[in-house]
Amino acid sequence: MAIHPNVPGLTVSIDVAGQDLPEYDGGEAQEASSTTVVKYIEAISGAEFAIAYRFDANVFAFADNAIVAFISCDGDGTSRQFFKPNTMFSVQRGLFRYRIDRGMNGDLVHRAMMFSDLTTSEAEVNKDLLSKLKGLGTIVVKWYKGQVVPVNKRSAVPYPFVGASLTDGRVPEKNLKGQAITHQTAYGRDILRLKEPSYDIQPIGEPFVTFEFRYRSRAALQSMDILPRSPSPIPLEDRNIEDLNSEEMRELLRRQQRQRESSEVAIKREIKRERIEFEDDDDDGDDVEIVHRPEKKPRLDVDDAGTEVVDLCGDD
């Protein structure tokens, strides 16, 4: 939970499903005199969230004062929470669960808050979105000392519910200018109506502490070096066999079987190729017979007239 060193006794966090989300420090340097605490959290698309707080009245310096907390999401005010003097009990954990809007007849309309992912487009810069993007991706809780006053019915004018900053959840990439903003806050349907309290607490001066939570996707937090990047998984073949579960063991056996079958096929192909080459070499010339026929000597007919016989044998 986020704690300001100069304001002991008050902690704030973001709650999802009854658990505080882990918080991470960013790279921004904060001045020691600053009254603002900045934390990064991982946004879970579609998850409802609440702002959780805890008091420790034994050390909280403002326990005897009236306190008012202003909550805003994406730069848009969502609710105010009142605490009368001496109502902040030790180790008390409370939740700001809803966006609260003033409705008709003095009632208050409650709507759940949830993380909604954004999609980027290649459209040109939309100047109408510049003001909306300044606080996008942030949950801010400002705490003030206050003064209890009666509700001013004349100023209690209902105002229309606008909803999420970006209705369709789309934003031009050029508008973000490289900022790793991945989510916005969306709101659920009208789920609860309560009568407005009979008192108000007006803030006095500047907030004595501000908690700012910047919510991003896990991938964005990793790209910002706020979260470590996921290590490359170790191949099953390189892991200790004693550390494998049953499914990993079966997968390893399947891989080994496929590798063995592939090797056997390759060996059979090599043997077949070598046999064919050997048979071709062995057959060369086997089916070809060269026959030397003796030259046919001319027959000399000594009886023919005009035939001369020459003796080449010579004398022995």
TIDRENDREN-579455 format. One record per residue (C-alpha): residue in three letters; x, y, z. Coordinates in steps of 0.1 Angstrom, whole numbers. Example, Ala and Ser with C-alpha at 12.3 -4.5 7.8 and 13.67 -1.06 7.14 Angstrom:
! TIDRENDREN-579455
+-----+-------+-------+-------+
|  aa |    c1 |    c2 |    c3 |
+-----+-------+-------+-------+
| Ala |   123 |   -45 |    78 |
| Ser |   137 |   -11 |    71 |
+-----+-------+-------+-------+
***
This chain:
! TIDRENDREN-579455
+-----+-------+-------+-------+
|  aa |    c1 |    c2 |    c3 |
+-----+-------+-------+-------+
| Met |     0 |     0 |     0 |
| Ala |    12 |    35 |    -8 |
| Ile |    24 |    55 |    22 |
| His |    37 |    90 |    24 |
| Pro |    66 |    93 |    48 |
| Asn |    54 |   126 |    61 |
| Val |    18 |   114 |    67 |
| Pro |    20 |    83 |    88 |
| Gly |   -12 |    66 |    97 |
| Leu |   -28 |    67 |    63 |
| Thr |   -23 |    42 |    35 |
| Val |   -40 |    40 |     1 |
| Ser |   -41 |    12 |   -25 |
| Ile |   -61 |    -1 |   -54 |
| Asp |   -83 |   -31 |   -47 |
| Val |   -93 |   -57 |   -72 |
| Ala |  -114 |   -87 |   -60 |
| Gly |  -106 |   -80 |   -24 |
| Gln |   -68 |   -79 |   -29 |
| Asp |   -45 |   -49 |   -30 |
| Leu |   -27 |   -47 |   -64 |
| Pro |    11 |   -47 |   -62 |
| Glu |    26 |   -13 |   -65 |
| Tyr |    58 |    -3 |   -83 |
| Asp |    80 |    27 |   -83 |
| Gly |    87 |    45 |  -116 |
| Gly |   118 |    62 |  -128 |
| Glu |   106 |    97 |  -118 |
| Ala |   125 |   114 |   -90 |
| Gln |   103 |   127 |   -63 |
| Glu |   113 |   157 |   -42 |
| Ala |   114 |   151 |    -5 |
| Ser |    92 |   182 |     0 |
| Ser |    65 |   169 |   -24 |
| Thr |    32 |   159 |    -9 |
| Thr |    25 |   135 |   -38 |
| Val |    32 |    98 |   -39 |
| Val |    33 |    82 |   -73 |
| Lys |    29 |    44 |   -79 |
| Tyr |    24 |    22 |  -109 |
| Ile |     0 |    -7 |  -110 |
| Glu |   -10 |   -33 |  -135 |
| Ala |   -44 |   -28 |  -151 |
| Ile |   -65 |   -59 |  -156 |
| Ser |   -89 |   -54 |  -185 |
| Gly |  -125 |   -57 |  -175 |
| Ala |  -118 |   -59 |  -138 |
| Glu |  -137 |   -37 |  -114 |
| Phe |  -116 |   -18 |   -89 |
| Ala |  -119 |     2 |   -58 |
| Ile |   -97 |    26 |   -38 |
| Ala |   -88 |    11 |    -5 |
| Tyr |   -77 |    31 |    25 |
| Arg |   -65 |    24 |    61 |
| Phe |   -62 |    47 |    91 |
| Asp |   -42 |    43 |   122 |
| Ala |   -56 |    68 |   145 |
| Asn |   -27 |    63 |   170 |
| Val |    -3 |    81 |   146 |
| Phe |   -25 |    98 |   121 |
| Ala |   -20 |   135 |   127 |
| Phe |   -54 |   146 |   114 |
| Ala |   -76 |   122 |   133 |
| Asp |   -92 |   150 |   152 |
| Asn |  -101 |   170 |   121 |
| Ala |  -128 |   167 |    95 |
| Ile |  -113 |   151 |    64 |
| Val |  -125 |   151 |    28 |
| Ala |  -110 |   129 |     0 |
| Phe |  -114 |   138 |   -36 |
| Ile |  -111 |   109 |   -61 |
| Ser |  -106 |   113 |   -98 |
| Cys |  -100 |    88 |  -126 |
| Asp |   -84 |    99 |  -159 |
| Gly |   -86 |   135 |  -147 |
| Asp |  -124 |   134 |  -142 |
| Gly |  -138 |   137 |  -106 |
| Thr |  -156 |   106 |   -96 |
| Ser |  -166 |   111 |   -59 |
| Arg |  -159 |   128 |   -26 |
| Gln |  -156 |   110 |     7 |
| Phe |  -163 |   126 |    40 |
| Phe |  -149 |   118 |    75 |
| Lys |  -161 |   136 |   105 |
| Pro |  -137 |   143 |   133 |
| Asn |  -127 |   113 |   155 |
| Thr |  -143 |    88 |   131 |
| Met |  -111 |    73 |   118 |
| Phe |  -105 |    42 |   137 |
| Ser |   -72 |    23 |   140 |
| Val |   -65 |    -3 |   114 |
| Gln |   -98 |     4 |    97 |
| Arg |   -99 |    -6 |    60 |
| Gly |  -125 |    11 |    39 |
| Leu |  -133 |    11 |     2 |
| Phe |  -143 |    38 |   -23 |
| Arg |  -161 |    15 |   -47 |
| Tyr |  -182 |    37 |   -69 |
| Arg |  -183 |    68 |   -91 |
| Ile |  -210 |    89 |   -75 |
| Asp |  -231 |   114 |   -94 |
| Arg |  -259 |   136 |   -81 |
| Gly |  -292 |   126 |   -95 |
| Met |  -328 |   139 |   -93 |
| Asn |  -346 |   144 |   -60 |
| Gly |  -314 |   147 |   -40 |
| Asp |  -303 |   111 |   -45 |
| Leu |  -269 |    99 |   -54 |
| Val |  -263 |    75 |   -83 |
| His |  -235 |    49 |   -79 |
| Arg |  -217 |    32 |  -107 |
| Ala |  -189 |     6 |  -104 |
| Met |  -154 |    15 |  -118 |
| Met |  -134 |    -8 |  -141 |
| Phe |  -103 |   -10 |  -162 |
| Ser |  -110 |    -8 |  -199 |
| Asp |   -83 |   -13 |  -225 |
| Leu |   -76 |    12 |  -253 |
| Thr |   -69 |     6 |  -289 |
| Thr |   -47 |    28 |  -311 |
| Ser |   -53 |    39 |  -346 |
| Glu |   -32 |    54 |  -374 |
| Ala |   -54 |    85 |  -376 |
| Glu |   -40 |   120 |  -375 |
| Val |   -38 |   139 |  -342 |
| Asn |   -72 |   147 |  -328 |
| Lys |   -69 |   181 |  -310 |
| Asp |  -102 |   176 |  -293 |
| Leu |   -86 |   147 |  -273 |
| Leu |   -55 |   167 |  -260 |
| Ser |   -72 |   178 |  -228 |
| Lys |   -87 |   144 |  -221 |
| Leu |   -54 |   126 |  -225 |
| Lys |   -35 |   146 |  -198 |
| Gly |   -49 |   126 |  -170 |
| Leu |   -57 |    94 |  -189 |
| Gly |   -45 |    62 |  -171 |
| Thr |   -44 |    77 |  -136 |
| Ile |   -63 |    73 |  -103 |
| Val |   -57 |   102 |   -80 |
| Val |   -68 |   106 |   -44 |
| Lys |   -63 |   140 |   -27 |
| Trp |   -68 |   144 |    10 |
| Tyr |   -78 |   177 |    26 |
| Lys |   -85 |   189 |    61 |
| Gly |  -120 |   203 |    60 |
| Gln |  -149 |   220 |    77 |
| Val |  -183 |   205 |    83 |
| Val |  -211 |   226 |    68 |
| Pro |  -248 |   220 |    60 |
| Val |  -257 |   209 |    25 |
| Asn |  -265 |   238 |     2 |
| Lys |  -296 |   225 |   -16 |
| Arg |  -295 |   254 |   -41 |
| Ser |  -261 |   243 |   -53 |
| Ala |  -271 |   206 |   -54 |
| Val |  -279 |   206 |   -92 |
| Pro |  -278 |   173 |  -110 |
| Tyr |  -255 |   170 |  -140 |
| Pro |  -255 |   146 |  -168 |
| Phe |  -233 |   115 |  -167 |
| Val |  -206 |   116 |  -193 |
| Gly |  -189 |    82 |  -189 |
| Ala |  -155 |    71 |  -200 |
| Ser |  -131 |    98 |  -214 |
| Leu |  -129 |    80 |  -247 |
| Thr |  -164 |    66 |  -256 |
| Asp |  -152 |    41 |  -282 |
| Gly |  -119 |    34 |  -265 |
| Arg |   -99 |    44 |  -295 |
| Val |   -71 |    70 |  -296 |
| Pro |   -47 |    80 |  -325 |
| Glu |   -12 |    67 |  -319 |
| Lys |     1 |   102 |  -327 |
| Asn |   -19 |   117 |  -298 |
| Leu |     0 |    95 |  -273 |
| Lys |    34 |   107 |  -285 |
| Gly |    51 |    75 |  -274 |
| Gln |    34 |    74 |  -240 |
| Ala |    27 |    39 |  -228 |
| Ile |   -10 |    45 |  -220 |
| Thr |   -30 |    13 |  -225 |
| His |   -62 |    16 |  -204 |
| Gln |   -89 |    40 |  -192 |
| Thr |  -116 |    39 |  -166 |
| Ala |  -150 |    28 |  -176 |
| Tyr |  -182 |    27 |  -155 |
| Gly |  -209 |     2 |  -149 |
| Arg |  -246 |     7 |  -150 |
| Asp |  -266 |    26 |  -124 |
| Ile |  -265 |     1 |   -95 |
| Leu |  -273 |    20 |   -64 |
| Arg |  -292 |    51 |   -53 |
| Leu |  -288 |    67 |   -19 |
| Lys |  -301 |    99 |    -4 |
| Glu |  -275 |   127 |    -1 |
| Pro |  -262 |   132 |    34 |
| Ser |  -274 |   161 |    54 |
| Tyr |  -239 |   176 |    58 |
| Asp |  -210 |   185 |    36 |
| Ile |  -173 |   189 |    43 |
| Gln |  -156 |   218 |    25 |
| Pro |  -118 |   215 |    19 |
| Ile |   -95 |   239 |    36 |
| Gly |   -64 |   250 |    17 |
| Glu |   -42 |   226 |    -3 |
| Pro |   -42 |   188 |     1 |
| Phe |   -20 |   176 |    28 |
| Val |   -12 |   144 |     7 |
| Thr |   -20 |   131 |   -28 |
| Phe |   -18 |    95 |   -39 |
| Glu |   -15 |    90 |   -77 |
| Phe |   -17 |    56 |   -93 |
| Arg |    -7 |    52 |  -129 |
| Tyr |   -23 |    20 |  -143 |
| Arg |    -8 |     3 |  -174 |
| Ser |    -8 |   -32 |  -190 |
| Arg |    19 |   -56 |  -179 |
| Ala |    35 |   -54 |  -214 |
| Ala |    37 |   -16 |  -210 |
| Leu |    52 |   -18 |  -175 |
| Gln |    78 |   -41 |  -189 |
| Ser |    86 |   -18 |  -218 |
| Met |    91 |    10 |  -193 |
| Asp |   115 |   -12 |  -173 |
| Ile |    92 |    -9 |  -143 |
| Leu |    85 |   -47 |  -144 |
| Pro |   112 |   -72 |  -154 |
| Arg |   108 |   -86 |  -188 |
| Ser |    96 |  -122 |  -190 |
| Pro |   126 |  -146 |  -193 |
| Ser |   127 |  -169 |  -223 |
| Pro |   114 |  -203 |  -212 |
| Ile |   140 |  -231 |  -207 |
| Pro |   134 |  -259 |  -233 |
| Leu |   120 |  -291 |  -217 |
| Glu |   150 |  -310 |  -230 |
| Asp |   174 |  -288 |  -210 |
| Arg |   154 |  -289 |  -177 |
| Asn |   160 |  -313 |  -148 |
| Ile |   137 |  -342 |  -154 |
| Glu |   128 |  -343 |  -117 |
| Asp |   113 |  -308 |  -120 |
| Leu |    89 |  -316 |  -148 |
| Asn |    52 |  -321 |  -140 |
| Ser |    31 |  -349 |  -156 |
| Glu |    20 |  -328 |  -186 |
| Glu |    55 |  -316 |  -193 |
| Met |    68 |  -351 |  -190 |
| Arg |    43 |  -364 |  -215 |
| Glu |    52 |  -335 |  -239 |
| Leu |    88 |  -344 |  -236 |
| Leu |    81 |  -380 |  -244 |
| Arg |    60 |  -370 |  -274 |
| Arg |    89 |  -348 |  -287 |
| Gln |   114 |  -376 |  -282 |
| Gln |    91 |  -401 |  -300 |
| Arg |    87 |  -377 |  -330 |
| Gln |   124 |  -371 |  -331 |
| Arg |   131 |  -409 |  -330 |
| Glu |   105 |  -416 |  -358 |
| Ser |   120 |  -388 |  -379 |
| Ser |   155 |  -402 |  -374 |
| Glu |   143 |  -437 |  -384 |
| Val |   127 |  -424 |  -416 |
| Ala |   159 |  -405 |  -425 |
| Ile |   180 |  -436 |  -419 |
| Lys |   158 |  -458 |  -440 |
| Arg |   159 |  -433 |  -469 |
| Glu |   197 |  -432 |  -467 |
| Ile |   200 |  -470 |  -467 |
| Lys |   176 |  -472 |  -497 |
| Arg |   196 |  -445 |  -516 |
| Glu |   229 |  -463 |  -509 |
| Arg |   215 |  -496 |  -521 |
| Ile |   202 |  -481 |  -554 |
| Glu |   236 |  -465 |  -560 |
| Phe |   254 |  -498 |  -553 |
| Glu |   232 |  -518 |  -577 |
| Asp |   238 |  -492 |  -604 |
| Asp |   276 |  -494 |  -600 |
| Asp |   276 |  -532 |  -600 |
| Asp |   255 |  -535 |  -632 |
| Asp |   278 |  -513 |  -653 |
| Gly |   289 |  -533 |  -684 |
| Asp |   273 |  -566 |  -674 |
| Asp |   247 |  -565 |  -702 |
| Val |   271 |  -554 |  -729 |
| Glu |   292 |  -581 |  -747 |
| Ile |   318 |  -570 |  -771 |
| Val |   324 |  -596 |  -798 |
| His |   355 |  -594 |  -820 |
| Arg |   347 |  -610 |  -853 |
| Pro |   377 |  -622 |  -873 |
| Glu |   382 |  -603 |  -904 |
| Lys |   371 |  -622 |  -934 |
| Lys |   400 |  -630 |  -955 |
| Pro |   395 |  -626 |  -992 |
| Arg |   392 |  -658 | -1010 |
| Leu |   416 |  -661 | -1038 |
| Asp |   407 |  -683 | -1066 |
| Val |   439 |  -694 | -1081 |
| Asp |   423 |  -707 | -1110 |
| Asp |   410 |  -673 | -1120 |
| Ala |   428 |  -659 | -1149 |
| Gly |   450 |  -630 | -1142 |
| Thr |   454 |  -639 | -1105 |
| Glu |   489 |  -636 | -1092 |
| Val |   499 |  -656 | -1061 |
| Val |   526 |  -641 | -1040 |
| Asp |   543 |  -662 | -1013 |
| Leu |   550 |  -642 |  -982 |
| Cys |   561 |  -670 |  -960 |
| Gly |   596 |  -669 |  -970 |
| Asp |   621 |  -697 |  -968 |
| Asp |   626 |  -715 |  -935 |
+-----+-------+-------+-------+
***
